Amino acid sequence: MYVLIKAGLASKWELESCYSLDEALKLYALYVRDLDIQRMQVEEMKR
């Protein structure tokens, strides 16, 4: 969950107080998916 804090998507307080584990994991999954999409777009631009 530190990845979410480092990315500025959530604070430690938010993760402890506002999000359930399921919600935090969904947020993390969305963040990772966005990174993958960005990586694919960069690869396409290089071609």
C-alpha positions as CSV (number, residue, x, y, z in Angstrom):
1,M,0.0,0.0,0.0
2,Y,3.0,2.3,0.3
3,V,2.9,2.5,-3.5
4,L,-0.4,4.3,-3.3
5,I,1.0,6.7,-0.7
6,K,4.2,7.4,-2.8
7,A,2.1,7.9,-5.9
8,G,0.0,10.5,-4.0
9,L,-3.2,8.5,-4.6
10,A,-4.0,8.1,-0.9
11,S,-2.5,9.1,2.5
12,K,-1.7,6.7,5.2
13,W,-4.6,8.0,7.2
14,E,-6.9,7.5,4.3
15,L,-5.8,3.9,3.8
16,E,-6.2,3.2,7.5
17,S,-9.5,5.1,8.1
18,C,-11.4,5.5,4.9
19,Y,-10.7,2.6,2.6
20,S,-11.5,-1.1,3.2
21,L,-8.8,-3.6,2.1
22,D,-10.9,-4.4,-0.9
23,E,-11.2,-0.7,-2.0
24,A,-7.4,-0.2,-1.4
25,L,-6.6,-3.2,-3.5
26,K,-8.9,-2.0,-6.3
27,L,-7.2,1.4,-6.2
28,Y,-3.8,-0.3,-6.5
29,A,-5.0,-2.5,-9.4
30,L,-6.3,0.6,-11.2
31,Y,-2.9,2.3,-10.6
32,V,-0.9,-0.6,-11.9
33,R,-3.2,-0.9,-15.0
34,D,-2.7,2.8,-15.7
35,L,1.1,2.3,-15.5
36,D,0.9,-0.6,-17.9
37,I,-1.2,1.5,-20.4
38,Q,1.3,4.3,-20.2
39,R,4.2,1.9,-20.8
40,M,2.4,0.4,-23.8
41,Q,1.8,3.9,-25.3
42,V,5.5,4.8,-24.9
43,E,6.5,1.5,-26.7
44,E,4.1,2.3,-29.5
45,M,5.5,5.8,-29.9
46,K,9.0,4.4,-30.2
47,R,8.0,2.3,-33.2
